[in-house]
């Protein structure tokens, strides 16, 4: 039952991500383009606007008892910065690697391989002591994992949360609603992702899991299970992650966006380097753009919020560094990764 539910959940999420081309690299880097490209930013805000009340309501009603990422702020900052840099170098995020492979972008296999290596380096390799040191002594509040609400206290936290959600709602209300092209615009995409990532908590609970989606430690867990002989934990997250591929493939075939293709040698290098950094960054911070930004933020985890903000800072700094390099070394213009609406 767990495997079937995880296959269904991952396939639906892969379908939705592909239909909206919802790459977190493009989401964050679009903020720094001139002019800004905010379609995916709006989709992400709408996702949070829907999922935060729904997830918090299910927790309050006792329907779900999720694991909440700890607030180890040193690890969250360091891992998020590294992950953000990796996204810019690879011009994609970890989730993007999976759904883009589903729509035929075969070159991301280079990023997939090095992401797995980075994960192993952080969890079992020479970077494991650093990961452990940065994650020691996470900040707790009243003996519990620190969240936005319990850190500020229920009255103040709830008021501030309502004000933030109201500001996001006002921004979205005043935002343009473009016509749909090959990919969904922010309005249907945000509604679909927000509703489904909330519903997925009930599916995960039925499958015996206390978290819905993520990528960190999946390669390490598979390595330990297959080669070391360790007893495997709940299969929900790895199965759901792998199921992104068929979901994205079905979406791309139905929409006519499937295109099997390779990459230039420069892009293979960028994907490999960026994938390695994303594997390391996610390992250190305990999660990626999927596990922290789409799943952990609606839980109001301070660890996930801090990591997401650190990713944003990492994207900004690396984007500016790439721009400076292109200015100083014009010949790099042909190979340096650029922000695009797709990637």
N, C-alpha and C positions, 0 to 999 in steps of 0.2 A: 504493500500500500504506500509506504514512504516513497519508493522509487517512482511509482506511477504518478503520485501527486506532485513530486518534484519535477518530473518530466513535463507535466502539464503546466506548472507554474513557470518554469524556465522558458518553455516554448512560447507562452503568451507574452512574457516580458520581452523575449527576443523579437517577437513579431512587432510589438509596440515600439521598441527602440529603433528598429529598422524603418518602420513607417514614418517616424519623425526624424530619422537620422540624428538621434539624440546622443551625441558624443559630448562628454563633459569637457574635453579640451576645447571644442568649439564654443561651448557654453561660456566658459570662463574667459577664453581669449577674445571672444567677441566683444567683451567690455572694453578692450584696449585698442580696437580697430578704429580707424578714422574714415567714415563715421562709424559709431558703434553698431554692432550687429546684435540685436537684442531678442531675436525670435526665441532662441533656446533659453535665454535668461528668463524670459516671461514664462516659458513652459515650465521651467524649474520652480519658479515662484508659485505658479498655480498648483503644481504638484504638492508643494509644501502647504499651501493654503488649504488643500483638500485633505492631505494625509495627516497633518499634525492633529487637528481636532478628532479625526476618526481613530487614529492610533491611540491617542491619549484617552479617548472615550472608552475604547476596548480595554485598556489597562485599568481604568477606574471601575469598570463593570466586572472586572475579574475574568474577562474572556480570554486574555492572553497574559502570560508572565514572561516577558522577553528578557534576554540577556542584554545588558546595557554596557556599552564600551566604557571603560574607566577613563578618568581624566588624568592621564599621565602626561602633563602638558609638555614636558621636554621631548618625549617621544612623539607626541602629536605634532609639535612644531617642526622637529627635525624631519620626521617621516613625510609630513605634508609638503614641506619645501622641496624635498628630493622628488616626491611624486609629481609635484607641479612642474618641476624642471623636466622630468621625463616625458610628461605629456606634450610639452612644447617641442622637445627634440624629436619625438616620434610622431607628432602631429595627430595624436589620437590618445584615448584613455584606455584603461584595461577593458572596460565594457565594450568600447568601440572595437578593440581587437577581435572580440568574439562575434559581435553582430556583423562587422564588416567582412569577416571571413565567411559568414553565412551568405552575404550578398556578392561573393566572388572576388574579394580583394585578397588574393592568395599571398601577396607580399607580407601581410601581417603575421604570417607564420614565423617570420624572423623575430618579430616582437614577442610572439607567444612563447617561443623557445627561450629567449633571454629573460623574459618576465619570470618564467619558471625557475631559471638559474638564480635570478635575484632573490626570489622567495626562499630558495634553499640556502643561499648565502646568509640571509637574515635569520633564518630559523635553526639551521644546523651547521652552517659554515663559520668562517672567521668573523663575520659580523654579528654572530649570536651573542657574544659577551656585551657588545655595545647595545644591542637591542634590549638585553636584560637590564643593563645599567640604567638606560633611559626610561624603562618602564617600572623601575622600582618605586615604591612608596607613592602610588597614585593618590590624588586628593580625594578624600571621602567627606561626606556631609552627614552628620548624625549616624555614622556607621554604615551609610549606604553610598552606592555609586553616585557621584555628583551629577546632577542634571540642572538645567536652567531653572526649573521650578524649585527644587529643594535648596539650591544655593541662595536664591533670593527670598525664599519663603513664599508660602502659598498666595497670600493676598497680593503682595507686590509683584511676584512673578507672574501671576495670572493677568493682572492689569497690564503689565508691560508686554506680555505675550499677545494679548488682545489688541493692543495698540500697534504692535509690529504687523500682525496679520491684517489689521484694518488698513494700514499704510500700503501693504502689498496689494490688497484688494483694490484700493483707490488707484494705484499705479496701473494695475491691469485693466481696470474699467476704462481708463483714459488712453489705453494703448490701442494702436491700429489693429484691425482684424483682417489680415491679408487673405486673399483667395488661396485655396489649396492648389499646389502644383503636383510634382511627382511625390513630394513628401508632405506630411501633415504640417499645418501651421501650429503656432503655439497653443491655440485654444483647444482643439481636440486632443492634441498630444498631452498637454498638462492635465486635462480631465481624465484621460485614459490611464496615464501613468499614476496619477494620484489615487484614483479609485482602485486600480489593480494592486499597487504596492501595499495598500491598506488591506484589501481582501486577502492578499497572500499570507498575512499573519494567521488567519484562520486555517488556511491550507497547511501552513508549516506546523501549526499546533496539532492538526490531525495527523501529520506525518511524524510527530514526535520530536520536532525541532523547536528550539527557542530563539531562532533567528531566521530571517527569510532569505536574504541574498548576500553574497560576499565573494571575494576572491582570495584574500590573504590566507596563507597557509594551506590552500588547496593543493598546490604542487607538492609541498612538503608532506602533507598527509597521504597523498597518493604514493609518494616515494616510500614512506615508512610502511605503508600497507603492503606494497608490492615487493619491495626489495629488502626491507628490514624485518618484515614479519610482524609488525606491530598490529594490535587489534584495531580495526577501523572504527571510528566513531560514527555518529549518525551520517548517513549518506545524503541527506537533503541538499546541503549547500553545493557539494561537487556535482551532483546530478543536475540540479537546477542550473548551475553555471554552464555545464556542457550543453544543456538543452536550449541555451540561447541560440546555438547554431542552427538547428532545424527550424526554430521559430523565425529567425531572420531570413533563412532561405525561402521559406514559404511566403513570407511577406514580400521579399524581393521578386520572386517569380510572379506573384499575383499582381504586383504593381508595375512590372516590366522594368525594374531597376537592377535586375541581376546582370552582372557582367564579370565573367571570369577573366582575370588579368594578373600580370605580375607587376614588378616595380623596376625602376632604374637602380643601378648599383648604389647611387647616393642614397636613395630612399631606403634600400635594404640596410645600409649602415645606420641611418637615422632611426629606423624602427628597432634595430637591434640594440642600439645604445639607449634609446628611450625606454624600451621594454625592460632592460636591465635595471634602470633607475626606478621605474615604477614598481618592479618586484621588490627591490630593496626598501623603497619608501613605504610601500604598503605593509611590508613585514615589520618595519620599525614602529609604524604608527598603529599597527593592528587592524588595518583596513584600507580600502581603496575608495574611489569615487562612488562605487556601488554600495559597499558595506557601510561607509561613513555618511556620504552625502545624500543618498537616496533612502537609506534605511535608518541610519543612526540619528540623523538630524530630526526626523519626525518623532523619535523617542526623546528628543530634547537632551541627548547626551552631550555634556560639555566636552568630552573627548572627541566626539564626532564633529561638533561645531568648530572646535579649535583646529582639528585636522583640515576641515573644509576651508576655513579661512587661511590656513597655512598653504594649502594647495593654490588658492587664489593668489597669494603673495608670491609663491614659487613661479606661477605662470607669468605674473607681471614682470618679475625680475629677469626671468629667462627670455621673455619676449623683448624686453628692452635691451638685454645683452645681445640678442640675435640681430636686432635692428642696428645696434652700434657696430657690430661686426660687418654687416652688409654695407654700412656707410664707409667704414675704414678699408674694407676689402671688397671692392665692387664685383670681383669675379665670383664671389660666393653667392651672388644673387641667383645664379642658375641652380644652386643646390640647397641653399639654406631653407629650412622648413618655414612656411608662412601660415598665417591664420587664414582659414577658409571657412566657408559656410558648411562644408562637408568634411569633417575630420577633426 
